[in-house]
């Protein structure tokens, strides 16, 4: 931590669900799938975005997350951050959290979600500033990202999870395991630079 910086709080205010998308969007995923799956697209009008992100999100018209069979989209207020999470599988099954890297979103896991959802409760969040999660001006340190996701587990009422992370998702998994070792039964970190 730098001078004057403090360690992010493990948990902020109590998280709460703010909306659920019961009916998936009828919008089909655009042809520019590869570009969109790696773009940090903020759909909040008040969010700050890089001009390239604004141009991309406007061009693709991605106001709703893309459809994937068996996946539902929920939004939670986690310590003041509007957080998007794609969930699939039985709610009473063991939980697996799939955490994307930079600059991706939950869609990066689209090929593995259906198979895992047969036996697991799959949780695929968008990190702050990515996908359909709010993009505040600050808070992009890996420790804060880990705290955000631990708070999301509380909002989902998940006591323990297997954490599978790619790139930033893998690094935040290690930090979450250090912060709350009993919350993570396993950590699988993929492609960490």
Secondary structure, DSSP 8 states (H G I E B T S, - for coil): --TT-----S--S--EEEEEESS-------S-HHHHHT------TTS---HHHHHHHHHHT-SS----TT-EEEEEEETTEEEEEEEES-TTS-EEEEE--TT--GGGGHHHHHHHTTTSEEEEE--TTSTTS---SS--SHHHHHHHHHHHHHHTT-S-EEEEEETHHHHHHHHHHHH-GGGEEEEEEES--
